[in-house]
């Protein structure tokens, strides 16, 4: 038998032994599997860092999780792994998922897809989570994607270009395979807060008359456009019906009434611990019929985008990037402000929420298509 066949047989035997062994706690245990969750990383370090994330997710979404590191460079050819159960308490019972760890090195990386496919539980959905650089013509990616119902990227680990490439590739599959991005899930609070700019009766008509949008990302000036800012701009533009046009070689954004929207992308310092190219701030301005409004959402990065301390605690500042300040200056001169805490910024939360979302998200697809135009035209980061 080949090394891959031997490994699969050993892992399956390890799982059988896990379920055959009595639970030392004495609690009744239930083996539950609602999906296959395949997570692929570019190295053992990232795999080990992400494994606790997967364990936390499968505590709430029982699955057979296959967490894989792939290191094709190097002189050593090896394919190895281990299998175990990961259990969580639920109403006095232990609900257990299965977790398989795989590590492929050298030329064995070309064979790991067949090992993963052999370990998938049949007749249940499969989600492929790809961390790191991805190319549509990568045979490992192609093989795993063909076995999956959906592909999830986290463009924090790669780039907006990778997301756009995979989105284009998925369109050639006739809609069978859906692509998602954890960056999109992280934008949901931003989208909700931005929509609130136009909730009041006095600002609602101004949604059709936006004149300027300024986005700041956590990066050096001149850096490439990040996935969060690109997707956020795509979402705003597609929700408000903007189209792109060119004049004199410049990219322009046109409203349905023909008006031009000025789009600016800037950079603020990125403190340690903040993801590169993360969305830091968005400012929206609109004017019509003699009335003007300005809305801003600013994430506290402990940097140039920091929000001021609250009035009741003038000395207090926070570098917590999950605290944002929402501010609306209405046409009547009224100013409304609110500090919003988004909760723990945990990878497990974003992955779980993404898995709970519908696989087909029309707003995401439209935002990606619009972001593709922005990136292709090289929207500059000032």
N, C-alpha and C positions, 0 to 999 in steps of 0.2 A: 504494500500500500504506500501511496505517496505521503509526504510529511503532512500535507493539508488534510488528507483523509484520516490519518492517525490523530491529528489534533482535534478534528471534529468528533471522532469517536470518543476521545478522552473527555472532551467538554460535555458531551451528552451524558456520559457516564457520571461525571461530577454532579451534574444537575439531578440525575436520578438518585444519587446517594444523598443529596441535600434533602429531597422530598421523602426519601425512605427513612431518614434518621428521625427519631423522636425529638420533639422540641424540649430542650432542657428547662424552659420556663414553665412548662405544663399548660400554657395557654393554647386554646384551639387555634390552628393556623389555616388560612385559606390561601390557596394558590390562585392568583388572578392575573389574566393577561388580556388587555383590551387592544393592544397594538404592539407592533415592532417599532422600536426607537433605535435607529442606527446613527451613531455620532462618530464622525471621522475627523481626526486632527492631524496636523503635520508633524507631530513629534510626541514623545512620551511625556515630556514636561507639561504640555498643554492638556494631553489626555488625563494625566493624574490630577491636574488642577480642576478639570471639568467634571471628573467622575463624581465628586460630592454633589455637584449641581444636578447631574442625572439622577442620583439616588434620591435627592429631595423631590424632584419632579415625579419620579415613579412611586413615591409614597402617596401621591394624590391621583396619579394617572397610572394604574398598574400596567406594566408592560414587560416585554422581554427587551431589555436594553443591551445593545452591543456597542461597546465603546472601543474605538480602534485608533491606534497611532500608526502612521505610515511614514517611514524614513527610507526612501528609495536610494539615497546616496550612501556610499560607504562600501567597504569590502566584505562585510559580513552579510550572508543571506540567511535569514531566519524568520520563522513564523511560529509564534508561541501565544499562549493565552491561559486564562483561568475562568472559572464560572462559580457563581455563588447566588444565594438568595438575599434579597434586601427587603426587610420587613418593617411595617409600621403598625402601631396600635390603632384600632378602630372599634370603638364600642366594646372593649373587652376582648376583642379578637385580634390576631395578628394577620394582617393582609400582606402577602408576600409577592414581590416581583422577582424576576430573574435578571441578573447582570452578568454579561460576558465581557471580559477584557481581552483584546487582541493587540498584538504588537508585531508589525511586519517590517523587516529591514531588508535593504538591498533588493535583489531580483525577486525575492519572495513577495514584495509589494504588488507585483503583477498578478499574484495568485490569491491575494486576500479576498478579492470580490467573490470568488467561488466559495470560499469558506464562510463568508458572511451570508451568502444566499442559502447555503445549506443549513444554517442555524436559524433562519427566519421561521417563525411559527406560521404555517399556511393559513390562508383564508381569513386573515385579519389585516387591517390597514398597516402600511409601513410608512413611517416618516424618516427621511434622511436629513440629518443636521450636519452641514459641512462647515467646519471651522477653518479659516485660513484661505490661502490662495486657491482659486478654482478656475478651471478652464473647461469649456464645453467639450473640447476634443480629448480630454484626459480619459483614457480607457477605463480607469478605475471609477471615475465619476460617472461616465456613461453607463457602465454596467450596473452600478448601484442605483442610479436614477431610474433606469428602466424597470427595476424591481420595486420602486417606491410609488406611493400615491401622491406624495408631495415632497418637495425639496425646500428645506429651510436654511438660509444663510444667516450669519451674523456678520454684517459688513463692518462691524467694529474690528473684526479680525482680518479683514481683507480690504476691499475698496469699492467705491460706487461703480467703477468700471467693471469689476467682476460681477456685481449684481446685474448690471445692464446686459452684459454678455450672456449670462445664464437666462435672463428674461427673454432675450431675443431667441436663444436656443429653444426655450420651452414653447415659444409660439410656433416653431416648426413642427411641434409634436401634436398639433391640431387640438390643443386644449386638454389633452389627456392628463398632462402632468402640471400641477400647480406649484408655483414658486412663491415663497414668502421670505421675509427678512425680520429678524428680531428688532432691527432698528425701527421698522414701521410700528411695531407694538410699543416701543418706547416713546413714539411720537403721539400716541393717543391722548395723553394729558395735554400736550401742546395744542392739539387740534381742538379739543373741547374748550380750552381757555381762549383760543383765538376766536372761535365761533361766538363766544360770549360778548365780544366787542360789538356785535351786531344784534344782540338780544333786545336792548332798549328800543322803544318806538322811535326815538329821535335819531338813532344811529342806523336803524335797519335800512333805510333807503340808500345810505352811503355805501353799502356793500357793493353796489354796482358802479361806484365812482372812486375806487381806490386809486390813488395817484402815486404812491411810493411804498415799497416794502424793503426794509433793511434787515438782513440776517447777519449775525455774527457767529463764527465758529471758533472753537478752542484750538488755535494753531498759530504757526508763524505766518506773517504776511506773505502772500505769494504761494502758499500751499495749495494743493489741489482741493477742489470742492469735496466736502465730506458727504457721506451717504445721508446722514440725518438732515443737514440743510438742503440737500438736493431733493430728497423726498418731501420735505416740508414745503418747499417752493412748488413742487409738482402738485401737491395736494391743494394748496391755496389757489393756484392757477386753474386747475381742473374744476374745483368746486365753484369758482366764479366765472368760468367760461372763457378764460383768456386763451389767445392764440399767439404763436410766435410768428414774427415776420422779420425781414431783413431790409436794411436801408444803408447804402454806402458801405456794405460789409459788416455792419453792426447788427447785433441781435436785439430785437425790440419785442415788447410784450403788449398786445393790444386787447383792450376790453371789448365786449360785444357791441358797445356803442361807438367803437372806433377810437376811444381815448387811449393814450399811451401810459403804461405803468412803469415807473422807474424802479429797477431792481438793483440793489447793492448788496454785495457780500463782503464782510469785513472779518478781521481776525482779532481775537483777544488772547492774552497770555494763558497758556495751559498749565495749571498747577500739577504737581505730581499726584497721580492717582485718578486724574480725569482722563477719559478715553480720548485719544487723538481725534481731531476733527469733529468733536461732539458739538451739537447745537447749543449755543450759549445764550442767544437773544434773538428776538424777532420784534420788529417795529412795523406797524401798519398805519398809514396815513390816508385819509380820504377827504374829498371836498366836493360839494355840489350845492347849488341854490343858496350860496352865501354862507353855508355851514361847513365847519371843519371838525374832524375828529382825529385823535391820535391814540393808538393803543400799543402797549408794549408788554412783553413777557420776558423777564430776565432771570436766568438761572444763576444762583450764587455759586461761583467757582472759586471764591477766594482770590479773585484776579481782577483784571480791568473790567470785568462784567459784574463785579460784586454789587449786590443791592445794599442800600443803606440800612443801618440798624433800625429796629422799631422805635417809635417815640417813647414807649414806656421803659425801654432799656437801651439808652443811647450808647452805652459802652459795649453792647453785645454785637458780635459779628460771628458768622458761621461760614465755614468752608464746605458745608454740606451741599453737594450738588443736587440734592433732591428737594431743596427749598427754592421756590421761585416767587418773584413779585409780579403780580398782574396789575396793570395800571391803565385806566381809560380816561382820556380827556374828551368830554362830550361837547357838541356844538353850543350848548347853553352855558359853557364855562364850568360845569360841574366836573370834579375830579373824583374818581373812585379808585381805591387801591385795596389790594388784598394779598396777603402772603399765603402761599399754598405749599403745604408739605405733601410730597408724593409718596411717602413711605420708604421702606428700605429699598435701596438700589441693588437688587440681587439678581444675578443671572438666572437663578431658578425661577424667580417670579416671571421674568420676561419669557422664558422658554415655555413655562406652563401656560401662560396666557396665550401665547402664539399657537400652541397645540390645541387649545380650546376654541380658537377662532375657526370660522369657516375656511376651508382650503381655498375656495375661490373668493377673492376679494376684488370686486370691480374697481373700487376706489384706489386700491394699491396698484393694480395693473395700469390704470390711467395715469397715476402719479409717476410710475416708473417710466412710462412712455414719454411723458412731458420732461422728466429729468434727463432722459436720453438726449433730447434736443438741446437742453442746457449744457450738458457735458460735451456733446459733439461740437457745440459752438464755442466751447472754452470760456464759459463765464468766469471772469477773473475774480480772485479773492484779494481784496485790497489790504 
